[in-house]
Amino acid sequence: MKPVNMAAAVLCLLPAVLTAGCAQRELAAPYSFEEQAFSIPCEVDDLGTLMAADLCVVEDEAAFSRDELDSEAGAIFDLSGEQVLYSKNAFERLYPASITKIMTAMIAIKYGNLSDMVTVTEDAVITEPGASLCKIKPGDQLTLEQLLYGLMLPSGNDAGAAIAVHMAGSIEAFADMMNREAQSLGATGTHFVNPHGLTDENHYTTAYDLYLIYNEALKLPKFREITGTVSYEASYTDKDGQPVNQTWKGSNYYMLGKREAPDGITVFSSKTGTTQAAGNCLIMACRDTQNREYVSVVLKANGRDKLYDNMTKLISKIGN
């Protein structure tokens, strides 16, 4: 087993990590967010499990041409072969936008009861201009499973808030859950303050950490089912008990047929994210004709077309 080479050693020198052989790594030109000093609690409950995990390891980004991608960061990981096919700025701290929601969904699936009936509270009222919504309203009643579709397909920030309050009682308490989960996965270059990814200078991650989180989420069949869905019909009741029907649709261009994946490549799970600060972001999972699986991530592309141009370059490396 090779040592897991992560940004963890940059942020905190854990004796247990060093004993297990986790090498130090300096981040390549990390964002300073106006020179703010970040502080991440270094409490990993099960380092032994982490070090024993079969993970892809970024050993030397200099082996890859940085000019291949014009996004700020990007990487593709061969889950079946435990290999890194390409990596650029995998340890740079960046805003994740709605890719945040993969952690929200994973926590809800792992620790929640999907049949729970959730009453939407005022916390789900999102007023930020341009924020993506699934258009639920305070007093609406729908299941946790339905909220997950509203979270992941139309990328509902309102659904994220509703899930957080249901699971933990408040946005802040749920963010604590997210951070504990990230730490347990070794995603120590990550810090969350909300369940949806609306911009906050203390809400950040890295391409490599997103791989760690997504790799774990893909172990959950329900996560695969939800993130592999293109369209979902939601039927629930409003505060007056009246029926509400909505159709929620996903946004991944490969899955919608708006972009063609390379021959032999099938995209089966994804999450997009866009804010002015984060740029255009996408993480997704695909498989080849031998059913080998891959996770690829692009962060801070300059526009949607550039996002998919970069992603196509990444997944074109499969089999080459």
Secondary structure, DSSP 8 states (H G I E B T S, - for coil): ------THHHH---HHHHHTT------SS---TTT---------TTHHHHHHS-------GGGS-GGG--SSEEEEEETTTTEEEEEESTT--B--GGGGHHHHHHHHHHHS-TT-EEE--GGG---STT-------TT-EEEHHHHHHHHHSS--HHHHHHHHHHHHSSHHHHHHHHHHHHHHTT-TT-B-SSSS----TT-BB-HHHHHHHHHHHTTSHHHHHHHT-SEEEEEEE-TTS-EEEEEEE---HHHHTSS---TT-EEEEEEEEEETTTEEEEEEEEE-TT--EEEEEEEEESSHHHHHHHHHHHHTTTT-
